[in-house]
Amino acid sequence: MEVSGTVYDRSQLFYMPRVSVLSTSGKGTMTDSAGHYAIRLRSGDSIYFSYLGKETQKFPVKGDQLYYPLNISLAVTVDSLPLVVVRPTLYRYDSLANRDEYRKVFEYSPEYMTSNGGFNLDMLFNGRKNRQMLALQSRLVWEEQEKYIDHRFNKTLVKSITGLRGEALTLFMRMYRPSYEYILGCENDYEFLKYIKDMGTKFKQEWGRER
């Protein structure tokens, strides 16, 4: 069954974004910018909320919960929240501009056969040019993927989740930098953020032993 609702601050006047919504069966999601969430639960599940490392009590979910929202207010006031300045991301626009600038390279595909079934002699005798174009295409795709990883796995986000600073933060980001394929494979933001949190906990334990 699906349970949904909105998470507010203590005053019940302000929405709470990026609150973890968890179930005792292991399901999880996060509230959006308007504090809203929706999560599918198993029969007999309980639901609880986590923010800045503090968890609420667990609330058993009953069948009649399907018919009305489960709203909750956390013991946090907006004034006490860490200040986070959110600026419009330029990644998407940069990526589109990059694709437009190198459109011929991204869309390049050597055609060795002509439309009437013959051989394209220009392609056959221009092997060096073909290799250069394909190598440049591969390089541009790699650079685009690296920029996407930098966009998602950025210092501001990682620092806010793990609490790491300075040398430890730099080392953590180098050791646990996710691959492009891993990020795309995450079903939702919660799974990706949980990866950062879990790896951060592991790193701090190892960092403490070495110190």
VMD Tcl script that draws the C-alpha trace (Angstrom):
set ca {
  {0.00 0.00 0.00}
  {1.11 3.59 -0.57}
  {1.29 6.18 2.20}
  {1.81 9.85 1.48}
  {1.82 13.13 3.35}
  {3.75 16.29 4.11}
  {6.46 17.00 6.68}
  {6.44 20.39 8.43}
  {8.69 22.11 10.92}
  {7.71 22.58 14.57}
  {5.51 25.59 13.78}
  {3.62 23.63 11.11}
  {3.99 26.69 8.87}
  {7.01 25.64 6.81}
  {7.65 22.59 4.64}
  {10.66 20.40 5.40}
  {12.52 19.25 2.26}
  {15.12 16.43 2.16}
  {13.75 14.59 5.19}
  {14.37 10.83 5.05}
  {11.16 8.77 5.19}
  {11.86 5.17 6.20}
  {10.02 1.96 6.92}
  {10.85 -0.95 9.19}
  {10.97 -3.23 6.13}
  {13.84 -1.21 4.63}
  {12.01 0.99 2.12}
  {13.00 4.63 1.95}
  {12.47 7.93 0.17}
  {12.92 11.66 0.81}
  {10.59 14.63 0.95}
  {10.66 16.95 -2.04}
  {11.04 20.75 -2.04}
  {7.44 21.09 -0.83}
  {7.93 18.63 2.05}
  {5.81 16.00 0.30}
  {6.55 12.28 0.25}
  {4.99 9.06 -0.99}
  {6.21 5.60 -0.04}
  {4.96 2.06 -0.68}
  {4.83 -0.11 2.44}
  {4.22 -3.74 3.25}
  {1.43 -4.95 5.48}
  {2.45 -4.56 9.12}
  {5.12 -1.92 8.37}
  {5.85 1.05 10.56}
  {7.05 4.38 9.21}
  {9.49 6.88 10.74}
  {11.32 10.03 9.75}
  {14.97 11.05 10.02}
  {16.53 14.49 9.72}
  {20.09 15.60 10.49}
  {20.78 12.24 12.14}
  {17.76 12.38 14.48}
  {14.92 9.88 14.10}
  {11.29 10.08 15.16}
  {9.39 7.28 16.82}
  {7.99 4.55 14.58}
  {4.35 4.85 13.56}
  {2.45 1.62 12.71}
  {0.56 2.04 9.44}
  {-2.97 0.66 9.22}
  {-5.15 0.00 6.22}
  {-7.27 3.11 6.70}
  {-4.10 5.19 6.31}
  {-4.64 4.87 2.56}
  {-7.56 7.28 2.70}
  {-5.93 10.29 4.33}
  {-2.42 11.80 4.36}
  {0.04 11.08 7.14}
  {1.35 14.57 7.89}
  {3.90 15.18 10.61}
  {5.76 18.11 12.15}
  {9.34 17.65 13.34}
  {10.80 19.22 16.47}
  {12.84 21.61 14.35}
  {12.25 25.27 13.59}
  {13.20 26.79 10.25}
  {15.34 29.40 12.02}
  {17.51 26.63 13.49}
  {18.20 24.90 10.17}
  {21.64 25.24 8.56}
  {21.60 27.95 5.89}
  {21.85 26.44 2.44}
  {21.96 28.80 -0.51}
  {20.48 27.08 -3.55}
  {21.43 28.55 -6.89}
  {20.05 27.41 -10.28}
  {22.28 24.63 -11.51}
  {24.19 25.38 -14.69}
  {25.07 21.76 -15.42}
  {22.12 21.08 -17.73}
  {22.66 24.26 -19.70}
  {26.41 23.69 -19.94}
  {25.79 20.17 -21.20}
  {23.32 21.33 -23.84}
  {25.70 24.07 -24.97}
  {28.55 21.55 -25.16}
  {26.42 19.17 -27.23}
  {25.42 21.99 -29.55}
  {29.00 23.20 -30.00}
  {30.29 19.72 -30.83}
  {27.16 18.45 -32.53}
  {29.07 17.17 -35.58}
  {31.38 15.15 -33.35}
  {28.63 13.71 -31.10}
  {26.52 12.74 -34.12}
  {29.45 11.43 -36.15}
  {29.06 7.86 -37.38}
  {31.20 6.54 -40.25}
  {29.07 5.18 -43.07}
  {31.07 2.74 -45.14}
  {28.17 1.91 -47.46}
  {26.37 4.35 -49.74}
  {22.59 4.54 -50.03}
  {22.67 2.54 -53.29}
  {24.65 -0.33 -51.76}
  {28.13 0.71 -52.94}
  {31.24 1.49 -50.92}
  {31.89 4.98 -49.61}
  {35.42 5.53 -50.89}
  {35.94 8.68 -48.81}
  {35.39 6.64 -45.67}
  {37.54 3.74 -46.83}
  {40.52 5.93 -47.66}
  {40.12 8.32 -44.78}
  {40.75 5.90 -41.93}
  {42.94 8.32 -39.99}
  {40.27 11.00 -39.97}
  {37.66 8.46 -38.88}
  {39.82 7.30 -35.97}
  {40.46 10.88 -34.88}
  {36.75 11.76 -34.98}
  {35.76 8.63 -33.05}
  {38.51 9.23 -30.47}
  {37.34 12.84 -30.00}
  {33.75 11.65 -29.71}
  {34.74 9.16 -27.01}
  {36.72 11.84 -25.17}
  {33.81 14.29 -25.20}
  {31.39 11.65 -23.89}
  {33.84 10.79 -21.08}
  {34.23 14.46 -20.14}
  {30.46 14.93 -20.11}
  {30.03 11.94 -17.79}
  {32.76 13.23 -15.45}
  {31.05 16.62 -15.25}
  {27.78 14.87 -14.39}
  {29.49 13.00 -11.53}
  {31.00 16.29 -10.30}
  {27.52 17.83 -10.44}
  {25.87 15.08 -8.37}
  {28.79 14.15 -6.08}
  {29.80 17.65 -5.05}
  {31.61 18.85 -1.92}
  {28.70 20.86 -0.55}
  {26.37 17.84 -0.63}
  {28.94 15.34 0.66}
  {30.03 17.66 3.49}
  {26.42 18.20 4.62}
  {25.69 14.45 4.71}
  {28.96 13.09 6.13}
  {30.13 16.03 8.24}
  {33.64 15.59 6.85}
  {35.93 18.60 6.39}
  {39.31 19.51 4.95}
  {41.77 16.71 4.19}
  {39.31 14.00 5.24}
  {36.63 15.31 2.86}
  {39.07 15.50 -0.06}
  {40.32 11.97 0.57}
  {36.80 10.58 0.97}
  {35.65 12.10 -2.31}
  {38.62 10.61 -4.12}
  {38.22 7.14 -2.58}
  {34.44 6.84 -2.88}
  {33.76 8.78 -6.08}
  {30.89 6.84 -7.73}
  {30.90 5.88 -11.38}
  {28.56 7.43 -13.92}
  {26.85 4.05 -14.33}
  {26.31 3.68 -10.58}
  {24.61 7.07 -10.27}
  {22.31 6.33 -13.21}
  {21.53 2.92 -11.70}
  {20.20 4.42 -8.45}
  {16.41 4.12 -8.41}
  {15.98 7.47 -6.63}
  {17.85 10.23 -4.79}
  {17.41 8.42 -1.47}
  {19.47 5.46 -2.69}
  {22.26 7.76 -3.90}
  {22.29 9.84 -0.70}
  {22.25 6.67 1.41}
  {25.37 5.52 -0.44}
  {27.15 8.74 0.55}
  {25.98 8.43 4.16}
  {26.95 4.74 4.50}
  {30.36 5.22 2.88}
  {30.91 8.29 5.05}
  {30.30 6.23 8.19}
  {32.67 3.53 6.95}
  {35.34 6.08 6.06}
  {35.18 7.83 9.45}
  {35.61 4.51 11.25}
  {38.70 3.67 9.16}
  {40.01 7.24 9.41}
  {39.69 7.11 13.21}
  {41.61 3.82 13.47}
  {44.44 5.15 11.32}
  {44.68 8.29 13.43}
}
mol new
graphics top color blue
foreach p $ca { graphics top sphere $p radius 0.5 }
foreach p [lrange $ca 0 end-1] q [lrange $ca 1 end] { graphics top cylinder $p $q radius 0.2 }
display resetview
